[in-house]
Amino acid sequence: MPAHVDGEQPPSPEPDSSRDGLVASAGHETAGRLLLAAVAAFAERGFHATTTRDIAARAGMSPAALYIHYRTKEELLHQISAYGHRRAVRILGDASAAGGTAAQRLARSVTAFVRWHAEHHTRARVVQYELTALEPGHYAEIQALRRRSGEILRTVLEDGVATGEFTVPDLRGTTRAVLSLCIDIARWYDPAGPDSPEALGELYAQLALRMVGARDSAG
Amino acid sequence: MPAHVDGEQPPSPEPDSSRDGLVASAGHETAGRLLLAAVAAFAERGFHATTTRDIAARAGMSPAALYIHYRTKEELLHQISAYGHRRAVRILGDASAAGGTAAQRLARSVTAFVRWHAEHHTRARVVQYELTALEPGHYAEIQALRRRSGEILRTVLEDGVATGEFTVPDLRGTTRAVLSLCIDIARWYDPAGPDSPEALGELYAQLALRMVGARDSAG
């Protein structure tokens, strides 16, 4: 396994763009720039080692300018986390609701979820690894979104079992395993490596179909 | 999905034990206590937010007492990471070399790897998520151990393909996916939850057999 494949990579900055959903979620261009700066800082040094001063400096602003938009760094983390988790619910919800067989819905859901984690691996890492730094109320809100993602995927697996497409001895554990496999992409993904988000989505859709014992998937 | 299943859990301290391999790897009881204190501190606040003073305080020592054993906190991280990665190579090497069919060797390897990540989820998280904080020489050493783990598992998959037991269109990607699925356990595992390391090992062995298209594994 080459180093770039399973190695934890230094976080790479993601391109700033006015069409970026995270930036747009801030509702204000300056606030959006601060969210991107916070993602980069949290990914590089961790939430607890980052100060609001660090974030302001990365965004080319004064700490006072930051405080106009965010009172604390936890508020920035919450915004990033809530955006990421709402995206996950939307991605899985759209992909699983688009019709077709359970196998088609599972493949579509996994492909979309994988692509998001590969394309946004730096922010996905922040979203996934800094949860415990959230305030209790924010943590509870995010946990509800995580449960919702799990329920959406579990319904696809249940539907496949009901139609006889899938054979799943442990629905809860297998649903969690499929999500876990996709989420871990954020840990090791390297955009400079050989795997495009699209190719990875295709491979993982096939692996997920095998995990649920989809008919003919092992052939 | 209940909160304890996919929620990132507050790190729980692992039981100190003189029979603990990490403690023993320090070669000295006091140094071993410092390693356990460092694991707890890094897991809770991240490497960059932790000071050697924090680690010494957790171990009930003065910073001066710490410096007798470790000059820097990076030295502590390196010791923890090297121990964890050597364990991984040993676990996979022993399990895959113990004979039997490729399916038996894969099942045994995955079961053992899963159990280690569940039982030692806090230190596994430090080992997996703080790699980029290592000095270049240490980082290269750990990357070599990671490649070795990947090669061991890949050989099992190759053997299964050679004997016709497995059908694997993408050997590199599938090997990485099986390891990734196991490693991500460190992120979400909760010892207070319903999943014992043994039950999880059994489920994941079955899922891995499906991922490699093992004959009869989907039935």
Boltz contact constraints between the chains, C-beta under 6 A:
constraints:
  - contact:
      token1: [A, 1]
      token2: [B, 147]
      max_distance: 6.0
  - contact:
      token1: [A, 1]
      token2: [B, 150]
      max_distance: 6.0
  - contact:
      token1: [A, 3]
      token2: [B, 143]
      max_distance: 6.0
  - contact:
      token1: [A, 5]
      token2: [B, 176]
      max_distance: 6.0
  - contact:
      token1: [A, 6]
      token2: [B, 146]
      max_distance: 6.0
  - contact:
      token1: [A, 6]
      token2: [B, 150]
      max_distance: 6.0
  - contact:
      token1: [A, 7]
      token2: [B, 143]
      max_distance: 6.0
  - contact:
      token1: [A, 8]
      token2: [B, 131]
      max_distance: 6.0
  - contact:
      token1: [A, 8]
      token2: [B, 132]
      max_distance: 6.0
  - contact:
      token1: [A, 10]
      token2: [B, 132]
      max_distance: 6.0
  - contact:
      token1: [A, 45]
      token2: [B, 48]
      max_distance: 6.0
  - contact:
      token1: [A, 46]
      token2: [B, 46]
      max_distance: 6.0
  - contact:
      token1: [A, 46]
      token2: [B, 48]
      max_distance: 6.0
  - contact:
      token1: [A, 46]
      token2: [B, 49]
      max_distance: 6.0
  - contact:
      token1: [A, 48]
      token2: [B, 45]
      max_distance: 6.0
  - contact:
      token1: [A, 48]
      token2: [B, 46]
      max_distance: 6.0
  - contact:
      token1: [A, 48]
      token2: [B, 49]
      max_distance: 6.0
  - contact:
      token1: [A, 49]
      token2: [B, 46]
      max_distance: 6.0
  - contact:
      token1: [A, 49]
      token2: [B, 48]
      max_distance: 6.0
  - contact:
      token1: [A, 49]
      token2: [B, 49]
      max_distance: 6.0
  - contact:
      token1: [A, 131]
      token2: [B, 8]
      max_distance: 6.0
  - contact:
      token1: [A, 132]
      token2: [B, 8]
      max_distance: 6.0
  - contact:
      token1: [A, 132]
      token2: [B, 10]
      max_distance: 6.0
  - contact:
      token1: [A, 143]
      token2: [B, 3]
      max_distance: 6.0
  - contact:
      token1: [A, 143]
      token2: [B, 7]
      max_distance: 6.0
  - contact:
      token1: [A, 146]
      token2: [B, 6]
      max_distance: 6.0
  - contact:
      token1: [A, 147]
      token2: [B, 1]
      max_distance: 6.0
  - contact:
      token1: [A, 150]
      token2: [B, 1]
      max_distance: 6.0
  - contact:
      token1: [A, 170]
      token2: [B, 203]
      max_distance: 6.0
  - contact:
      token1: [A, 173]
      token2: [B, 203]
      max_distance: 6.0
  - contact:
      token1: [A, 176]
      token2: [B, 5]
      max_distance: 6.0
  - contact:
      token1: [A, 177]
      token2: [B, 207]
      max_distance: 6.0
  - contact:
      token1: [A, 180]
      token2: [B, 184]
      max_distance: 6.0
  - contact:
      token1: [A, 181]
      token2: [B, 181]
      max_distance: 6.0
  - contact:
      token1: [A, 184]
      token2: [B, 180]
      max_distance: 6.0
  - contact:
      token1: [A, 184]
      token2: [B, 184]
      max_distance: 6.0
  - contact:
      token1: [A, 203]
      token2: [B, 170]
      max_distance: 6.0
  - contact:
      token1: [A, 203]
      token2: [B, 173]
      max_distance: 6.0
  - contact:
      token1: [A, 207]
      token2: [B, 177]
      max_distance: 6.0
  - contact:
      token1: [A, 207]
      token2: [B, 211]
      max_distance: 6.0
  - contact:
      token1: [A, 210]
      token2: [B, 210]
      max_distance: 6.0
  - contact:
      token1: [A, 210]
      token2: [B, 211]
      max_distance: 6.0
  - contact:
      token1: [A, 211]
      token2: [B, 207]
      max_distance: 6.0
  - contact:
      token1: [A, 211]
      token2: [B, 210]
      max_distance: 6.0
  - contact:
      token1: [A, 213]
      token2: [B, 218]
      max_distance: 6.0
  - contact:
      token1: [A, 218]
      token2: [B, 213]
      max_distance: 6.0
  - contact:
      token1: [A, 218]
      token2: [B, 218]
      max_distance: 6.0
